[in-house]
Amino acid sequence: MKRNKAILKNWEKETQKIADYFLKKYFKGYDPEWWWVADLVGEILFVNDYFFNLERIVEAIRFDASEKDLFDFYELELDCIIKGKQVDTNFYYYLKQHENKKG
């Protein structure tokens, strides 16, 4: 039982490092207000009125998404939710499409 808690504690510590990097990369220039929703590290990160799940945080870093692409896709998803539609692409393909348009 102690081993399980130690493993999870280590995972939370490493997950927080990923979140810290994400915050520095995408919210640079100011000290954003942020927290893990319900204090559940690795679930949903609240940052200045935005909500990011851990999967999106990792994708943004893994695919080296620009700030513009990250927030444009966020707005696209939000717009689709409001309109009751489904987003017709995922973040990876969205980035690939925009990478091709940039030339």
C-alpha positions, 0 to 999 in steps of 0.5 A: 500500500505504501508503495502505491502511494509513493508511486502516485506521489511521484507521478503527481510530482512529475505531472506538475513539472509538465504543467509548470512547463505548459504554463511557462510556454503558453502563459509567458509574460505574466503570472497566471492564476491556475489550479487543478480542479478539485485539487486532482493533479493530472485531471483538469488544469484551470488557467485564467478562465481556460480549462485544459485536461492533461491530454491536451497539455501533453499534446501541446508540448509533444507537438510543439503547438504555437500559442495561436494554434492552441487557443484557436483550437480551444475556441473551435472546440468551445464554439462546437460545444455551444452549437451542439456540434462535434469537432470534425478533427483532433488537435494533432490533425488540426496542427498538421493542417495549419502547418501545411497552410503556413508553408 
